[in-house]
Amino acid sequence: MTDKEIREIEERCNKATKGPWKSMVEGRDHTSGDSFIMTGGEDIYIDNPLLDNNQDFIANAKQDIPKLIAEIRKLKSKTE
């Protein structure tokens, strides 16, 4: 992965709504209303219901991507 690709991924992540994000699945995390992704700003409601695992993946990406970028940079700095 190039430094440019890492920067582009990081920019997309930074432009998204502030985190942390949390997947809120009706029947699992709360008992009424819709399933949605709780963000640090406006919540994300998905008109087309997702599998719970897909919604969890999307919500956790906001926290996971910065961690992965930091790890990639750490590993790359050791090989340079």
N, CA, C and O of each residue as an XYZ file, in Angstrom:
320
protein
N       0.849     -1.168      0.000
C       0.000      0.000      0.000
C       0.897      1.235      0.000
O       1.852      1.329      0.771
N       0.573      2.161     -0.866
C       1.403      3.361     -0.961
C       1.018      4.383      0.107
O      -0.073      4.328      0.673
N       1.926      5.308      0.368
C       1.624      6.396      1.312
C       0.438      7.216      0.823
O      -0.378      7.678      1.621
N       0.346      7.394     -0.492
C      -0.781      8.146     -1.072
C      -2.109      7.449     -0.775
O      -3.082      8.102     -0.398
N      -2.151      6.140     -0.943
C      -3.378      5.388     -0.661
C      -3.757      5.496      0.815
O      -4.932      5.648      1.148
N      -2.770      5.418      1.686
C      -3.036      5.546      3.125
C      -3.589      6.928      3.432
O      -4.549      7.057      4.192
N      -2.992      7.969      2.846
C      -3.487      9.341      3.073
C      -4.916      9.499      2.575
O      -5.724     10.153      3.235
N      -5.247      8.916      1.426
C      -6.600      9.024      0.877
C      -7.621      8.347      1.788
O      -8.703      8.889      2.016
N      -7.290      7.183      2.302
C      -8.179      6.478      3.232
C      -8.364      7.317      4.494
O      -9.481      7.479      4.986
N      -7.266      7.843      5.007
C      -7.323      8.662      6.219
C      -8.167      9.913      5.999
O      -8.931     10.298      6.884
N      -8.046     10.551      4.849
C      -8.844     11.746      4.544
C     -10.336     11.415      4.519
O     -11.147     12.165      5.062
N     -10.701     10.292      3.888
C     -12.122      9.901      3.867
C     -12.641      9.673      5.277
O     -13.752     10.085      5.611
N     -11.844      9.021      6.095
C     -12.244      8.748      7.470
C     -12.403     10.057      8.254
O     -13.362     10.223      9.007
N     -11.468     10.968      8.073
C     -11.503     12.239      8.798
C     -12.656     13.131      8.362
O     -13.137     13.945      9.151
N     -13.108     12.993      7.119
C     -14.210     13.809      6.609
C     -15.575     13.282      7.069
O     -16.566     14.011      7.039
N     -15.621     12.037      7.487
C     -16.885     11.454      7.953
C     -17.287     12.089      9.287
O     -16.468     12.727      9.948
N     -18.519     11.914      9.667
C     -19.030     12.439     10.928
C     -18.150     11.977     12.084
O     -17.689     10.837     12.122
N     -17.933     12.890     13.019
C     -17.103     12.606     14.189
C     -17.567     11.323     14.893
O     -18.759     11.018     14.928
N     -16.626     10.596     15.439
C     -16.931      9.351     16.145
C     -16.850      9.522     17.640
O     -16.713     10.650     18.115
N     -16.926      8.469     18.388
C     -17.052      7.096     17.908
C     -18.451      6.815     17.361
O     -19.422      7.489     17.705
N     -18.522      5.812     16.509
C     -19.792      5.348     15.984
C     -20.157      4.057     16.695
O     -19.283      3.293     17.104
N     -21.458      3.818     16.838
C     -21.919      2.590     17.486
C     -23.149      2.067     16.752
O     -24.090      2.811     16.478
N     -23.124      0.789     16.442
C     -24.261      0.143     15.804
C     -25.337     -0.114     16.847
O     -25.069     -0.698     17.897
N     -26.544      0.321     16.554
C     -27.685      0.123     17.450
C     -28.740     -0.694     16.691
O     -29.451     -0.167     15.836
N     -28.823     -1.969     17.014
C     -29.727     -2.880     16.313
C     -30.976     -3.088     17.166
O     -30.903     -3.485     18.329
N     -32.130     -2.807     16.545
C     -33.394     -2.996     17.260
C     -33.543     -4.462     17.642
O     -33.311     -5.351     16.822
N     -33.927     -4.709     18.881
C     -34.092     -6.066     19.382
C     -32.832     -6.617     20.020
O     -32.901     -7.574     20.791
N     -31.689     -6.035     19.715
C     -30.437     -6.459     20.330
C     -29.933     -5.382     21.294
O     -29.545     -5.682     22.423
N     -29.942     -4.118     20.833
C     -29.389     -3.014     21.626
C     -30.460     -2.103     22.208
O     -30.197     -1.360     23.154
N     -31.636     -2.151     21.664
C     -32.777     -1.386     22.179
C     -34.057     -2.060     21.705
O     -34.028     -2.903     20.808
N     -35.182     -1.685     22.310
C     -36.414     -2.435     22.049
C     -37.426     -1.719     21.170
O     -38.425     -2.326     20.787
N     -37.209     -0.463     20.838
C     -38.198      0.204     19.998
C     -37.509      1.139     19.018
O     -36.411      1.632     19.275
N     -38.167      1.375     17.896
C     -37.597      2.242     16.878
C     -36.891      1.433     15.808
O     -37.172      0.251     15.610
N     -35.975      2.086     15.127
C     -35.267      1.468     14.017
C     -33.846      1.095     14.414
O     -33.330      1.552     15.434
N     -33.229      0.265     13.597
C     -31.800      0.035     13.712
C     -31.102      1.231     13.068
O     -31.574      1.759     12.062
N     -29.982      1.656     13.644
C     -29.273      2.818     13.127
C     -27.840      2.798     13.629
O     -27.479      1.988     14.483
N     -27.017      3.710     13.086
C     -25.652      3.877     13.552
C     -25.593      5.196     14.304
O     -25.832      6.257     13.727
N     -25.276      5.131     15.594
C     -25.156      6.313     16.429
C     -23.765      6.913     16.182
O     -22.758      6.211     16.281
N     -23.713      8.188     15.867
C     -22.444      8.852     15.601
C     -22.247      9.983     16.603
O     -23.082     10.205     17.480
N     -21.148     10.682     16.462
C     -20.895     11.854     17.293
C     -21.655     13.073     16.804
O     -21.496     14.162     17.354
N     -22.478     12.905     15.777
C     -23.293     13.981     15.210
C     -24.668     13.433     14.903
O     -25.344     12.878     15.769
N     -25.073     13.598     13.652
C     -26.386     13.099     13.244
C     -26.319     11.587     13.023
O     -25.425     11.099     12.331
N     -27.257     10.852     13.607
C     -27.274      9.396     13.465
C     -27.552      8.997     12.018
O     -28.144      9.759     11.253
N     -27.121      7.802     11.658
C     -27.281      7.294     10.296
C     -28.353      6.204     10.306
O     -28.189      5.156     10.931
N     -29.443      6.472      9.604
C     -30.509      5.487      9.443
C     -30.410      4.936      8.039
O     -30.189      5.684      7.087
N     -30.570      3.648      7.906
C     -30.433      2.990      6.619
C     -31.809      2.502      6.198
O     -32.412      1.660      6.864
N     -32.306      3.048      5.066
C     -33.646      2.685      4.583
C     -33.754      1.217      4.237
O     -34.768      0.578      4.522
N     -32.716      0.679      3.625
C     -32.716     -0.715      3.232
C     -32.065     -1.518      4.356
O     -30.857     -1.409      4.571
N     -32.841     -2.313      5.067
C     -32.264     -3.011      6.228
C     -31.037     -3.844      5.866
O     -31.030     -4.563      4.867
N     -30.017     -3.736      6.683
C     -28.786     -4.497      6.506
C     -28.800     -5.701      7.429
O     -29.555     -5.748      8.400
N     -27.968     -6.657      7.120
C     -27.711     -7.688      8.109
C     -27.019     -7.011      9.282
O     -26.206     -6.108      9.086
N     -27.331     -7.434     10.485
C     -26.734     -6.813     11.669
C     -25.212     -6.780     11.582
O     -24.590     -5.796     11.983
N     -24.606     -7.853     11.058
C     -23.146     -7.909     10.957
C     -22.603     -6.831     10.023
O     -21.534     -6.279     10.283
N     -23.317     -6.523      8.941
C     -22.884     -5.468      8.022
C     -22.978     -4.110      8.693
O     -22.075     -3.286      8.548
N     -24.052     -3.866      9.422
C     -24.209     -2.596     10.134
C     -23.119     -2.455     11.183
O     -22.552     -1.373     11.338
N     -22.812     -3.532     11.910
C     -21.743     -3.493     12.908
C     -20.406     -3.165     12.255
O     -19.621     -2.389     12.800
N     -20.143     -3.756     11.085
C     -18.895     -3.502     10.372
C     -18.773     -2.035      9.985
O     -17.728     -1.423     10.204
N     -19.829     -1.465      9.411
C     -19.815     -0.062      8.993
C     -19.575      0.845     10.197
O     -18.749      1.756     10.135
N     -20.284      0.602     11.275
C     -20.154      1.450     12.464
C     -18.753      1.364     13.055
O     -18.191      2.384     13.454
N     -18.187      0.178     13.118
C     -16.864      0.013     13.719
C     -15.734      0.511     12.833
O     -14.632      0.759     13.323
N     -15.986      0.662     11.538
C     -14.946      1.157     10.634
C     -14.439      2.531     11.077
O     -13.259      2.834     10.901
N     -15.305      3.359     11.644
C     -14.896      4.701     12.090
C     -13.806      4.618     13.156
O     -12.937      5.488     13.207
N     -13.831      3.614     13.988
C     -12.798      3.435     15.007
C     -11.652      2.557     14.483
O     -10.491      2.790     14.819
N     -11.972      1.560     13.671
C     -10.974      0.590     13.215
C      -9.986      1.173     12.215
O      -8.792      0.879     12.288
N     -10.460      1.992     11.287
C      -9.579      2.516     10.238
C      -8.436      3.349     10.809
O      -7.291      3.124     10.416
N      -8.678      4.300     11.715
C      -7.540      5.039     12.270
C      -6.524      4.134     12.978
O      -5.321      4.385     12.903
N      -6.990      3.097     13.656
C      -6.070      2.161     14.318
C      -5.231      1.408     13.293
O      -4.026      1.233     13.476
N      -5.870      0.966     12.219
C      -5.147      0.242     11.177
C      -4.120      1.138     10.484
O      -3.003      0.702     10.205
N      -4.495      2.389     10.205
C      -3.557      3.325      9.585
C      -2.351      3.544     10.488
O      -1.214      3.545     10.015
N      -2.587      3.729     11.778
C      -1.474      3.924     12.716
C      -0.554      2.706     12.732
O       0.668      2.852     12.764
N      -1.129      1.520     12.710
C      -0.322      0.296     12.716
C       0.474      0.151     11.423
O       1.644     -0.230     11.459
N      -0.141      0.449     10.288
C       0.566      0.383      9.005
C       1.746      1.344      9.011
O       2.850      0.981      8.604
N       1.514      2.572      9.473
C       2.603      3.554      9.509
C       3.724      3.110     10.440
O       4.901      3.299     10.133
N       3.364      2.525     11.571
C       4.371      2.034     12.511
C       5.209      0.933     11.869
O       6.435      0.947     11.970
N       4.563     -0.002     11.222
C       5.260     -1.100     10.578
C       6.129     -0.619      9.413
O       7.252     -1.089      9.230
N       5.590      0.334      8.620
C       6.366      0.868      7.511
C       7.599      1.621      7.992
O       8.647      1.571      7.348
N       7.482      2.311      9.108
C       8.632      3.084      9.611
C       9.757      2.150     10.086
O      10.927      2.534     10.072
N       9.415      0.955     10.495
C      10.424     -0.009     10.943
C      11.196     -0.607      9.768
O      12.323     -1.074      9.934
N      10.589     -0.592      8.584
C      11.243     -1.199      7.424
C      11.996     -0.168      6.576
O      12.702     -0.536      5.637
N      11.852      1.090      6.896
C      12.515      2.145      6.105
C      13.880      2.466      6.643
O      14.571      3.326      6.098
